[in-house]
Amino acid sequence: MSDANAKENKFTLTPCYIRLADNLREKIYSKEWSTHALIPSEHMLMDEYKLSRGTVRRAIKLLVDEGLLVQRHGKGTFVAEPGIMHPAGVRPLSFGESLHKQGKDFLTNVLEKEIKPAPEDIARELAIEPNSNVMFMRRVRTVDDEPVICQESWSNLAECPGLDKLDYTQVTLFIAVQRCSKRRILYSRMRYTARIAGREHGKFLGCEESAAVLLLEQTIFLEDNTPIERSFTWLKPGQSIIGISSQPR
């Protein structure tokens, strides 16, 4: 089979809603549809692309899950404005503090909190013996009743007595760590990775399991260089990490 025929065959096998989503996504990326613009109605898209209502709706939902479109009941579907932004730098990234500074009212739902033996890789990051007791916690933060962040953390209990006794729907883990350790959080080691949400995190974030999400891994250190927390933060599509860079003088 020739390369041209192979490409044509691959395109033909691509589901219709994916092809439509790709087309609409390019209209957003190219600024043909600008921020806040009302996009064509479902009926208009059905007529233009000769597709069924179900296919059009599925394509639109995919772009809503990516944070590129937003649907407003009774008004239509619009190009979304840039989503929630979180600052990045040497200072550890506190998502609760970030949301507060942006004036976002949020709720924290604690899905899981328990003391358990540290897995080997977590123990290595926290510089503790494997199977030492750590506090594992999974939280989902919501803004306007929509999940935006899923956070999973392993905290060094030996350095933070009483950490497991607090109500994390009311207090942030950053504040709790500083209170219980009686030391200041100073810095973190970060890594950002693009991931597919997957079934579990898609459910937590209210998006398709095939949606592309940003995963932030942090190992957080106290002012005396003690590693205190290892965390994984899954950000729903439509958010971004921002920072400032400069040329050396």
Contacts in CASP RR format, 6 or more apart in sequence:
PFRMAT RR
TARGET T0000
AUTHOR 0000-0000-0000
METHOD contacts of the structure
MODEL  1
MSDANAKENKFTLTPCYIRLADNLREKIYSKEWSTHALIPSEHMLMDEYK
LSRGTVRRAIKLLVDEGLLVQRHGKGTFVAEPGIMHPAGVRPLSFGESLH
KQGKDFLTNVLEKEIKPAPEDIARELAIEPNSNVMFMRRVRTVDDEPVIC
QESWSNLAECPGLDKLDYTQVTLFIAVQRCSKRRILYSRMRYTARIAGRE
HGKFLGCEESAAVLLLEQTIFLEDNTPIERSFTWLKPGQSIIGISSQPR
1 9 0 8 1.000
11 19 0 8 1.000
16 51 0 8 1.000
16 55 0 8 1.000
17 54 0 8 1.000
17 55 0 8 1.000
17 56 0 8 1.000
17 58 0 8 1.000
17 59 0 8 1.000
17 62 0 8 1.000
18 59 0 8 1.000
18 62 0 8 1.000
20 45 0 8 1.000
20 49 0 8 1.000
20 51 0 8 1.000
20 55 0 8 1.000
20 56 0 8 1.000
20 59 0 8 1.000
21 59 0 8 1.000
21 60 0 8 1.000
21 62 0 8 1.000
21 63 0 8 1.000
23 49 0 8 1.000
24 33 0 8 1.000
24 39 0 8 1.000
24 59 0 8 1.000
24 60 0 8 1.000
24 63 0 8 1.000
24 69 0 8 1.000
25 63 0 8 1.000
25 66 0 8 1.000
25 68 0 8 1.000
26 32 0 8 1.000
27 33 0 8 1.000
28 63 0 8 1.000
28 68 0 8 1.000
28 69 0 8 1.000
28 79 0 8 1.000
33 39 0 8 1.000
33 79 0 8 1.000
34 79 0 8 1.000
35 79 0 8 1.000
35 80 0 8 1.000
35 81 0 8 1.000
35 82 0 8 1.000
36 78 0 8 1.000
36 79 0 8 1.000
36 81 0 8 1.000
37 78 0 8 1.000
37 79 0 8 1.000
38 75 0 8 1.000
38 76 0 8 1.000
38 77 0 8 1.000
38 78 0 8 1.000
39 69 0 8 1.000
39 77 0 8 1.000
39 78 0 8 1.000
39 79 0 8 1.000
40 48 0 8 1.000
41 76 0 8 1.000
42 53 0 8 1.000
42 56 0 8 1.000
42 57 0 8 1.000
42 60 0 8 1.000
45 51 0 8 1.000
45 56 0 8 1.000
46 52 0 8 1.000
46 53 0 8 1.000
46 56 0 8 1.000
49 56 0 8 1.000
60 69 0 8 1.000
60 71 0 8 1.000
60 77 0 8 1.000
61 208 0 8 1.000
62 208 0 8 1.000
62 211 0 8 1.000
63 69 0 8 1.000
64 70 0 8 1.000
64 71 0 8 1.000
64 77 0 8 1.000
65 206 0 8 1.000
65 207 0 8 1.000
65 208 0 8 1.000
65 211 0 8 1.000
65 237 0 8 1.000
66 211 0 8 1.000
66 212 0 8 1.000
66 237 0 8 1.000
66 238 0 8 1.000
67 80 0 8 1.000
67 83 0 8 1.000
67 236 0 8 1.000
67 237 0 8 1.000
67 238 0 8 1.000
68 79 0 8 1.000
68 80 0 8 1.000
68 237 0 8 1.000
68 238 0 8 1.000
69 77 0 8 1.000
69 78 0 8 1.000
69 79 0 8 1.000
69 80 0 8 1.000
70 77 0 8 1.000
70 78 0 8 1.000
70 79 0 8 1.000
70 80 0 8 1.000
71 77 0 8 1.000
71 78 0 8 1.000
72 78 0 8 1.000
80 238 0 8 1.000
82 238 0 8 1.000
82 240 0 8 1.000
83 238 0 8 1.000
83 239 0 8 1.000
83 240 0 8 1.000
84 98 0 8 1.000
84 99 0 8 1.000
84 102 0 8 1.000
84 104 0 8 1.000
84 143 0 8 1.000
84 148 0 8 1.000
84 238 0 8 1.000
84 239 0 8 1.000
84 240 0 8 1.000
85 102 0 8 1.000
85 239 0 8 1.000
85 240 0 8 1.000
85 241 0 8 1.000
85 242 0 8 1.000
86 93 0 8 1.000
86 95 0 8 1.000
86 98 0 8 1.000
86 235 0 8 1.000
86 239 0 8 1.000
86 240 0 8 1.000
86 241 0 8 1.000
86 242 0 8 1.000
87 93 0 8 1.000
87 98 0 8 1.000
87 241 0 8 1.000
87 242 0 8 1.000
87 243 0 8 1.000
88 190 0 8 1.000
88 241 0 8 1.000
88 242 0 8 1.000
88 243 0 8 1.000
89 190 0 8 1.000
89 243 0 8 1.000
90 187 0 8 1.000
91 187 0 8 1.000
91 188 0 8 1.000
92 174 0 8 1.000
92 185 0 8 1.000
92 186 0 8 1.000
92 187 0 8 1.000
92 188 0 8 1.000
92 218 0 8 1.000
92 220 0 8 1.000
93 188 0 8 1.000
93 190 0 8 1.000
93 216 0 8 1.000
93 218 0 8 1.000
93 233 0 8 1.000
93 241 0 8 1.000
94 172 0 8 1.000
94 174 0 8 1.000
95 141 0 8 1.000
95 149 0 8 1.000
95 151 0 8 1.000
95 233 0 8 1.000
96 106 0 8 1.000
96 141 0 8 1.000
96 172 0 8 1.000
96 174 0 8 1.000
97 172 0 8 1.000
97 174 0 8 1.000
99 106 0 8 1.000
99 141 0 8 1.000
99 143 0 8 1.000
104 143 0 8 1.000
105 143 0 8 1.000
105 144 0 8 1.000
106 141 0 8 1.000
106 142 0 8 1.000
106 143 0 8 1.000
106 148 0 8 1.000
107 141 0 8 1.000
107 142 0 8 1.000
107 169 0 8 1.000
108 139 0 8 1.000
108 140 0 8 1.000
108 141 0 8 1.000
108 168 0 8 1.000
108 169 0 8 1.000
109 139 0 8 1.000
109 140 0 8 1.000
109 141 0 8 1.000
109 142 0 8 1.000
109 169 0 8 1.000
110 137 0 8 1.000
110 138 0 8 1.000
110 139 0 8 1.000
110 168 0 8 1.000
110 169 0 8 1.000
111 138 0 8 1.000
111 139 0 8 1.000
111 140 0 8 1.000
111 204 0 8 1.000
112 136 0 8 1.000
112 137 0 8 1.000
112 138 0 8 1.000
113 135 0 8 1.000
113 136 0 8 1.000
113 137 0 8 1.000
113 138 0 8 1.000
113 164 0 8 1.000
113 168 0 8 1.000
114 135 0 8 1.000
114 136 0 8 1.000
115 133 0 8 1.000
115 134 0 8 1.000
115 135 0 8 1.000
115 136 0 8 1.000
115 157 0 8 1.000
115 164 0 8 1.000
116 133 0 8 1.000
116 134 0 8 1.000
116 136 0 8 1.000
117 130 0 8 1.000
117 131 0 8 1.000
117 132 0 8 1.000
117 133 0 8 1.000
117 134 0 8 1.000
118 126 0 8 1.000
118 128 0 8 1.000
118 130 0 8 1.000
118 131 0 8 1.000
118 132 0 8 1.000
118 133 0 8 1.000
118 134 0 8 1.000
118 154 0 8 1.000
119 130 0 8 1.000
120 130 0 8 1.000
122 134 0 8 1.000
122 154 0 8 1.000
122 230 0 8 1.000
123 129 0 8 1.000
123 130 0 8 1.000
123 131 0 8 1.000
123 132 0 8 1.000
125 219 0 8 1.000
125 227 0 8 1.000
125 230 0 8 1.000
126 134 0 8 1.000
126 154 0 8 1.000
126 156 0 8 1.000
126 219 0 8 1.000
126 227 0 8 1.000
126 228 0 8 1.000
126 229 0 8 1.000
126 230 0 8 1.000
127 226 0 8 1.000
127 227 0 8 1.000
128 134 0 8 1.000
128 156 0 8 1.000
128 158 0 8 1.000
132 158 0 8 1.000
133 157 0 8 1.000
133 158 0 8 1.000
134 154 0 8 1.000
134 155 0 8 1.000
134 156 0 8 1.000
134 157 0 8 1.000
135 153 0 8 1.000
135 154 0 8 1.000
135 155 0 8 1.000
135 157 0 8 1.000
135 163 0 8 1.000
135 164 0 8 1.000
136 152 0 8 1.000
136 153 0 8 1.000
136 154 0 8 1.000
137 151 0 8 1.000
137 152 0 8 1.000
137 153 0 8 1.000
137 155 0 8 1.000
137 168 0 8 1.000
137 173 0 8 1.000
138 150 0 8 1.000
138 151 0 8 1.000
138 152 0 8 1.000
139 150 0 8 1.000
139 151 0 8 1.000
139 168 0 8 1.000
140 147 0 8 1.000
140 149 0 8 1.000
140 150 0 8 1.000
140 151 0 8 1.000
140 204 0 8 1.000
140 205 0 8 1.000
141 147 0 8 1.000
141 148 0 8 1.000
141 149 0 8 1.000
141 151 0 8 1.000
142 148 0 8 1.000
146 236 0 8 1.000
147 204 0 8 1.000
147 205 0 8 1.000
147 206 0 8 1.000
147 236 0 8 1.000
148 205 0 8 1.000
148 235 0 8 1.000
148 236 0 8 1.000
148 239 0 8 1.000
149 233 0 8 1.000
149 234 0 8 1.000
149 235 0 8 1.000
149 236 0 8 1.000
149 239 0 8 1.000
150 201 0 8 1.000
150 204 0 8 1.000
150 205 0 8 1.000
150 233 0 8 1.000
150 234 0 8 1.000
151 231 0 8 1.000
151 232 0 8 1.000
151 233 0 8 1.000
151 234 0 8 1.000
152 231 0 8 1.000
152 232 0 8 1.000
152 233 0 8 1.000
152 234 0 8 1.000
153 173 0 8 1.000
153 229 0 8 1.000
153 230 0 8 1.000
153 231 0 8 1.000
153 232 0 8 1.000
154 229 0 8 1.000
154 230 0 8 1.000
154 231 0 8 1.000
155 163 0 8 1.000
155 173 0 8 1.000
155 177 0 8 1.000
155 228 0 8 1.000
155 229 0 8 1.000
156 226 0 8 1.000
156 227 0 8 1.000
156 228 0 8 1.000
156 229 0 8 1.000
157 163 0 8 1.000
157 164 0 8 1.000
159 181 0 8 1.000
159 222 0 8 1.000
159 226 0 8 1.000
159 228 0 8 1.000
160 176 0 8 1.000
160 177 0 8 1.000
160 180 0 8 1.000
160 181 0 8 1.000
160 228 0 8 1.000
161 180 0 8 1.000
162 180 0 8 1.000
163 176 0 8 1.000
163 177 0 8 1.000
163 180 0 8 1.000
166 176 0 8 1.000
166 180 0 8 1.000
168 176 0 8 1.000
173 229 0 8 1.000
174 185 0 8 1.000
177 185 0 8 1.000
177 220 0 8 1.000
177 222 0 8 1.000
177 228 0 8 1.000
177 229 0 8 1.000
178 184 0 8 1.000
178 185 0 8 1.000
181 222 0 8 1.000
181 226 0 8 1.000
181 228 0 8 1.000
183 222 0 8 1.000
183 223 0 8 1.000
183 224 0 8 1.000
183 226 0 8 1.000
184 222 0 8 1.000
184 223 0 8 1.000
185 220 0 8 1.000
185 221 0 8 1.000
185 222 0 8 1.000
185 223 0 8 1.000
185 228 0 8 1.000
186 221 0 8 1.000
186 222 0 8 1.000
186 223 0 8 1.000
186 225 0 8 1.000
187 220 0 8 1.000
187 221 0 8 1.000
188 218 0 8 1.000
188 219 0 8 1.000
188 220 0 8 1.000
188 221 0 8 1.000
189 218 0 8 1.000
189 219 0 8 1.000
189 221 0 8 1.000
190 216 0 8 1.000
190 217 0 8 1.000
190 218 0 8 1.000
191 216 0 8 1.000
191 217 0 8 1.000
192 214 0 8 1.000
192 215 0 8 1.000
192 216 0 8 1.000
192 217 0 8 1.000
192 241 0 8 1.000
193 214 0 8 1.000
193 215 0 8 1.000
193 217 0 8 1.000
194 212 0 8 1.000
194 213 0 8 1.000
194 214 0 8 1.000
194 215 0 8 1.000
195 212 0 8 1.000
195 213 0 8 1.000
195 214 0 8 1.000
195 215 0 8 1.000
195 234 0 8 1.000
196 209 0 8 1.000
196 210 0 8 1.000
196 211 0 8 1.000
196 212 0 8 1.000
196 213 0 8 1.000
197 205 0 8 1.000
197 207 0 8 1.000
197 208 0 8 1.000
197 209 0 8 1.000
197 210 0 8 1.000
197 211 0 8 1.000
197 212 0 8 1.000
197 213 0 8 1.000
197 234 0 8 1.000
198 209 0 8 1.000
198 210 0 8 1.000
199 209 0 8 1.000
201 213 0 8 1.000
201 234 0 8 1.000
202 208 0 8 1.000
202 209 0 8 1.000
202 211 0 8 1.000
202 213 0 8 1.000
203 209 0 8 1.000
204 234 0 8 1.000
205 211 0 8 1.000
205 213 0 8 1.000
205 234 0 8 1.000
205 236 0 8 1.000
206 236 0 8 1.000
207 213 0 8 1.000
207 236 0 8 1.000
207 237 0 8 1.000
211 237 0 8 1.000
212 237 0 8 1.000
213 234 0 8 1.000
213 235 0 8 1.000
213 236 0 8 1.000
213 237 0 8 1.000
214 234 0 8 1.000
214 235 0 8 1.000
214 239 0 8 1.000
214 240 0 8 1.000
214 241 0 8 1.000
215 232 0 8 1.000
215 233 0 8 1.000
215 234 0 8 1.000
215 235 0 8 1.000
216 231 0 8 1.000
216 232 0 8 1.000
216 233 0 8 1.000
216 235 0 8 1.000
216 241 0 8 1.000
217 230 0 8 1.000
217 231 0 8 1.000
217 232 0 8 1.000
217 233 0 8 1.000
218 229 0 8 1.000
218 230 0 8 1.000
218 231 0 8 1.000
218 233 0 8 1.000
219 227 0 8 1.000
219 229 0 8 1.000
219 230 0 8 1.000
220 227 0 8 1.000
220 228 0 8 1.000
220 229 0 8 1.000
220 230 0 8 1.000
220 231 0 8 1.000
221 227 0 8 1.000
221 228 0 8 1.000
222 228 0 8 1.000
END
